[in-house]
């Protein structure tokens, strides 16, 4: 299941003071401070060393899933992103591979999931729709599921108090956020934030492929049964197993094969689903419906000899219902970049 980890970070760090933190669903430039430390009860893992006995490590940028879609003289560059990352993914001397940098420079438009303007106000909507005025999660969950969650957070009482005020869909995102942060991944090293740092130098236009209201409806429109299924899936495995999944996802993203990522995610979803019918309906709402919207809008943005650079979550790209397959259905030739 594809979920925006920043939503849970923001809510987890400011459930009682909603406007203190932004919620960059698709990633936005963040202060250089370490936001991981602000999450209740979270302890920052030690940083990986930057040198070896032979001297400084020469870092190479991650390959990342990057594709070029062409139809006649119309070109759409598609980059699969991670909303969190590691500093090593984006070496200061060259944060992206040369073909990606060249595509950025050639594109008058950079299209993200959300526009920068929507990112600035998004935390308000997360708090409005995902956070209750008083404790609500215990009564919205079956008692066994609530006890399982409380047991998972027993060593983090601050987080447990925060999550009591969240609706199940947002609680699910928070649990996933802790798994990502435990892997040492950071929101300020999400791909979109790094892309904007590079793209702003070209003075191009940055737009969103969906509005904030549309993205929020993907979550607020979930039934209670769907929300419970989301959270139940997050609690099937041990924290160590969830951590291993995050690390596997990060490795696959660095390799840059969208179909391999889609196959991995499909197998993971099959394994974790408590109710396969409900699980499939969640994927349709959060992933596949949005894929169709993304493709319609990126095609509308692109024109003859006016390429557009699209950066969206990597798990949106591959598979038979992914963005790349939908572009092929519209007559585009799609090749790895």
GUGU-152455 format. One line per field, with one value per residue (C-alpha): residue number from 0; residue in three letters; chain; x, y, z. Coordinates in steps of 0.05 Angstrom, whole numbers. Example, Ala and Ser with C-alpha at 12.3 -4.5 7.8 and 13.67 -1.06 7.14 Angstrom:
BEGIN
k <- c(0 1)
r <- c(ALA SER)
c <- c(A A)
east <- c(246 273)
north <- c(-90 -21)
up <- c(156 143)
END
This chain:
BEGIN
k <- c(0 1 2 3 4 5 6 7 8 9 10 11 12 13 14 15 16 17 18 19 20 21 22 23 24 25 26 27 28 29 30 31 32 33 34 35 36 37 38 39 40 41 42 43 44 45 46 47 48 49 50 51 52 53 54 55 56 57 58 59 60 61 62 63 64 65 66 67 68 69 70 71 72 73 74 75 76 77 78 79 80 81 82 83 84 85 86 87 88 89 90 91 92 93 94 95 96 97 98 99 100 101 102 103 104 105 106 107 108 109 110 111 112 113 114 115 116 117 118 119 120 121 122 123 124 125 126 127 128 129 130 131 132 133 134 135 136 137 138 139 140 141 142 143 144 145 146 147 148 149 150 151 152 153 154 155 156 157 158 159 160 161 162 163 164 165 166 167 168 169 170 171 172 173 174 175 176 177 178 179 180 181 182 183 184 185 186 187 188 189 190 191 192 193 194 195 196 197 198 199 200 201 202 203 204 205 206 207 208 209 210 211 212 213 214 215 216 217 218 219 220 221 222 223 224 225 226 227 228 229 230 231 232 233 234 235 236 237 238 239 240 241 242 243 244 245 246 247 248 249 250 251 252 253 254 255 256 257 258 259 260 261 262 263 264 265 266 267 268 269 270 271 272 273 274 275 276 277 278 279 280 281 282 283 284 285 286 287 288 289 290 291 292 293 294 295 296 297 298 299 300 301 302 303 304 305 306 307 308 309 310 311 312 313 314 315 316 317 318 319 320 321 322 323 324 325 326 327 328 329 330 331 332 333 334 335 336)
r <- c(UNK UNK UNK UNK UNK UNK UNK UNK UNK UNK UNK UNK UNK UNK UNK UNK UNK UNK UNK UNK UNK UNK UNK UNK UNK UNK UNK UNK UNK UNK UNK UNK UNK UNK UNK UNK UNK UNK UNK UNK UNK UNK UNK UNK UNK UNK UNK UNK UNK UNK UNK UNK UNK UNK UNK UNK UNK UNK UNK UNK UNK UNK UNK UNK UNK UNK UNK UNK UNK UNK UNK UNK UNK UNK UNK UNK UNK UNK UNK UNK UNK UNK UNK UNK UNK UNK UNK UNK UNK UNK UNK UNK UNK UNK UNK UNK UNK UNK UNK UNK UNK UNK UNK UNK UNK UNK UNK UNK UNK UNK UNK UNK UNK UNK UNK UNK UNK UNK UNK UNK UNK UNK UNK UNK UNK UNK UNK UNK UNK UNK UNK UNK UNK UNK UNK UNK UNK UNK UNK UNK UNK UNK UNK UNK UNK UNK UNK UNK UNK UNK UNK UNK UNK UNK UNK UNK UNK UNK UNK UNK UNK UNK UNK UNK UNK UNK UNK UNK UNK UNK UNK UNK UNK UNK UNK UNK UNK UNK UNK UNK UNK UNK UNK UNK UNK UNK UNK UNK UNK UNK UNK UNK UNK UNK UNK UNK UNK UNK UNK UNK UNK UNK UNK UNK UNK UNK UNK UNK UNK UNK UNK UNK UNK UNK UNK UNK UNK UNK UNK UNK UNK UNK UNK UNK UNK UNK UNK UNK UNK UNK UNK UNK UNK UNK UNK UNK UNK UNK UNK UNK UNK UNK UNK UNK UNK UNK UNK UNK UNK UNK UNK UNK UNK UNK UNK UNK UNK UNK UNK UNK UNK UNK UNK UNK UNK UNK UNK UNK UNK UNK UNK UNK UNK UNK UNK UNK UNK UNK UNK UNK UNK UNK UNK UNK UNK UNK UNK UNK UNK UNK UNK UNK UNK UNK UNK UNK UNK UNK UNK UNK UNK UNK UNK UNK UNK UNK UNK UNK UNK UNK UNK UNK UNK UNK UNK UNK UNK UNK UNK UNK UNK UNK UNK UNK UNK UNK UNK UNK UNK UNK UNK UNK UNK UNK UNK UNK UNK)
c <- c(A A A A A A A A A A A A A A A A A A A A A A A A A A A A A A A A A A A A A A A A A A A A A A A A A A A A A A A A A A A A A A A A A A A A A A A A A A A A A A A A A A A A A A A A A A A A A A A A A A A A A A A A A A A A A A A A A A A A A A A A A A A A A A A A A A A A A A A A A A A A A A A A A A A A A A A A A A A A A A A A A A A A A A A A A A A A A A A A A A A A A A A A A A A A A A A A A A A A A A A A A A A A A A A A A A A A A A A A A A A A A A A A A A A A A A A A A A A A A A A A A A A A A A A A A A A A A A A A A A A A A A A A A A A A A A A A A A A A A A A A A A A A A A A A A A A A A A A A A A A A A A A A A A A A A A A A A A A A A A A A A A A A A A A A A A A A A A A A A)
east <- c(0 27 23 50 95 100 27 39 103 68 8 51 93 36 -31 -48 -19 -38 -5 65 88 77 54 90 56 98 159 181 245 250 296 363 345 329 253 260 277 210 169 147 195 236 311 354 396 471 492 530 604 625 696 735 806 824 796 730 676 659 583 542 470 416 393 319 261 266 230 220 152 146 89 110 142 110 155 139 196 172 213 191 203 210 180 237 309 381 434 475 419 435 510 522 567 514 447 417 443 461 401 354 388 386 311 298 337 297 228 191 144 158 95 92 34 17 36 82 23 -19 40 44 -28 -35 -22 -85 -127 -92 -108 -179 -197 -149 -144 -202 -214 -210 -190 -227 -182 -197 -272 -263 -224 -244 -218 -166 -137 -132 -97 -49 -32 -24 22 64 72 79 150 131 76 81 65 8 -24 -17 -46 -108 -133 -124 -172 -150 -124 -77 -57 -36 8 40 57 89 126 160 182 212 247 274 308 346 307 291 236 284 317 253 262 214 250 316 286 259 327 356 297 289 354 322 264 213 141 123 51 10 -22 -78 -107 -100 -175 -170 -112 -146 -209 -168 -161 -221 -266 -244 -297 -284 -274 -221 -186 -185 -155 -100 -80 -87 -38 13 10 15 90 140 175 238 201 170 239 266 210 227 300 281 237 294 343 295 282 357 363 308 263 190 162 206 180 108 118 150 92 40 71 76 3 -19 19 -7 -79 -128 -188 -167 -229 -224 -149 -159 -211 -161 -108 -159 -177 -107 -65 -102 -155 -100 -56 -111 -117 -42 -37 -95 -63 9 -15 -54 7 55 55 95 167 146 166 141 180 135 157 109 114 153 99 52 95 99 51 -10 -48 12 26 75 24 -30 17 29 -46 -49 2 66 130 159 232 280 318)
north <- c(0 69 119 189 183 258 261 218 253 319 293 253 313 362 328 377 438 426 486 475 428 422 359 354 292 293 324 396 431 425 459 426 406 332 325 253 278 313 249 225 174 166 160 176 117 130 160 118 138 178 153 88 70 89 159 194 153 178 172 158 181 128 103 111 90 139 132 171 168 194 201 238 303 300 277 261 245 203 195 149 181 162 211 196 181 177 232 181 178 249 264 339 341 307 291 258 219 261 238 260 327 337 321 371 425 411 414 480 445 401 364 334 300 365 437 475 520 460 431 494 487 412 401 441 390 330 358 376 308 260 286 285 337 281 208 171 115 65 68 65 0 -70 -83 -136 -88 -31 -75 -98 -26 -7 -66 -44 26 5 30 97 126 195 165 124 187 223 166 160 224 200 167 98 119 170 123 74 126 142 69 65 130 101 41 87 131 70 51 117 150 224 268 323 273 255 257 315 361 346 355 423 445 430 453 521 542 533 580 532 523 472 446 391 332 332 382 377 363 306 275 281 248 186 177 211 174 106 68 49 -23 0 43 -15 -60 -9 -8 -83 -95 -50 -93 -162 -165 -149 -81 -116 -147 -80 -49 -102 -85 -11 -28 -74 -20 30 -17 -32 42 55 1 36 -19 3 -66 -100 -50 -64 -139 -132 -88 -136 -196 -156 -134 -206 -229 -175 -171 -192 -185 -190 -158 -97 -93 -91 -36 6 -2 19 82 104 81 62 117 168 135 149 221 231 205 248 310 297 284 350 388 361 389 382 400 422 365 357 326 284 261 217 160 102 51 88 71 -4 -61 -71 -13 32 99 71 20 74 118 59 51 123 109 130 91 83 66 68 134)
up <- c(0 -18 39 49 109 121 141 201 219 222 261 308 326 333 345 400 364 291 260 288 233 158 124 58 29 -33 0 6 29 104 154 164 235 247 251 275 344 351 345 414 442 379 386 325 299 294 227 178 173 113 108 104 122 51 57 41 7 -63 -64 -126 -132 -128 -196 -178 -224 -282 -348 -413 -446 -517 -566 -629 -605 -536 -479 -407 -359 -300 -236 -180 -112 -40 10 59 45 66 55 16 -36 -58 -58 -52 -114 -157 -124 -186 -245 -306 -349 -293 -286 -362 -363 -307 -344 -408 -375 -365 -316 -256 -234 -164 -129 -95 -112 -65 -45 -25 14 56 81 81 155 171 132 163 232 212 183 218 290 340 394 446 449 393 367 423 409 333 335 355 425 403 351 400 451 397 380 453 463 403 433 505 509 478 523 490 422 452 480 413 373 416 384 312 265 243 174 205 261 207 175 242 254 185 198 260 218 165 216 253 188 191 134 139 111 90 43 7 -68 -80 -32 -66 -135 -117 -91 -160 -202 -170 -202 -271 -252 -281 -258 -204 -204 -172 -207 -156 -108 -33 -28 -77 -40 27 0 -17 59 89 40 67 106 178 156 106 158 207 154 140 213 223 165 199 262 230 232 287 286 263 204 186 190 143 93 95 82 24 -7 -2 -35 -92 -103 -107 -161 -200 -230 -225 -242 -190 -138 -159 -154 -85 -61 -89 -53 11 7 -6 55 103 81 135 89 16 -12 33 22 -53 -46 -6 -60 -112 -73 -51 -111 -174 -177 -165 -220 -271 -247 -249 -321 -346 -318 -338 -410 -408 -384 -437 -507 -571 -556 -486 -441 -370 -313 -267 -197 -159 -109 -137 -122 -169 -230 -243 -252 -298 -266 -257 -289 -339 -364 -368 -410 -458 -465 -489 -543 -509 -518 -448 -437 -378 -373)
END
